[in-house]
């Protein structure tokens, strides 16, 4: 699908969609709790449906109701059928450690593109545990041991993906005599680990962690069913907060200013760029103003790279974004893809392994290749309102995390025509 975007945006009000990260975490915790849990305001998207589907295959019962899902869990068991994680990295990286703790062989598959992203830290942990596993292309077979491990202490790097650590934390309560997790490099994306710890706590799981989030101790214990409400998604909201800063006044509702979500850092970036931001009780209001260049490290909020880079493209000066090398391991090489598409729009840009230097000014319309990456498509839709005459290819990739994006884009005043 193609999205053709004209210049200008009249502004509007948008409700932030539910958080993808919290929805998937709540699904896994509820699936591991014996009894019935209720997840209110879940995100319905390709990624969350992938998580729901594999957990259903393992024995979880999910009743979908308007506004909430009822989850009956606690009796997970591997079956012979393949568990397809589709394109959801979080689903794959949470599912694999859980399957390692079940009794029997689990067969996991995933989209070929996901096979390009790292998995070796988790496979190394399975080797330490004495859990047999085999990765071939986009298939992973795990011979679960029922929580009986060769060692109850494992080590892994903290600077590749926090999802590996979160997955182990979900599985750890199932381990006989508990599990200790030690990071051999400092944790990055710590806010995502805090999200996991918060979710686990809601479901009755206690975790001992040091202040640096480099050491975790989890005793063997049982998940407790509970009611869990999903807050608004700061990652998805960032595109409309950015739109408000460069095109037309936008109000975004449903965001938690005190959230653990890392991408609330977008408010920090907007403030430093002199955007007009007004934070109210249940709304963030952003109005257009001349933006100043930004010098920022994004290592703790790596998914913001496309959004902030597109804002920098219209700021009056030279911006520098560092701490972005891990963005090369996402749905696309986001550093290279952002640079390529900004160059197409006439933006001066210097790409280095861990840095983008962006000369702001007056971008022009262009054909933007999303490379099937939802965050590229949404971020460049925001920028396209400044210059118009822009076509984004592969525009339906937004379904991965935000199926309603293009409708909300129109609600925010954006001018878009969708076509095959």
Secondary structure, 3 states (H helix, E strand, C coil): CEEEEEEEECCEEEECCECHHHHHHHHHHHHHEEEEEEEECCCCCHHHHHHHHHHHHCCCEEEEECCEEEEEECCCCCCCCCEECCCCHHHHHHHHHHHHHCEEEEEEECCHHHHHCCCHHHHHHHHHHCCCEEEECCEEEEEEECCCCCCCEEEECCCCCHHHHHHHHHHHCCCCCCEEEEECCCCCCHHHHHHHHHHHHHCCCCCEECCCCCEEEECCCCECCCEEECCECHHHHHHHHHHHHHCCCEEEECCCCCCCCHHHHHHHHHHHCCCEEEECCCEEEEECCCCCCCEEECCCCHHHHHHHHHHHCCCCCEEEEECCHHHHHCCCCHHHHHHHHHHHCCCEEEEECCEEEEECCCCCCCEEECCCCHHHHHHHHHHHHHHCCEEEECHHHHHHCCCCHHHHHHHCCEEEEEEC
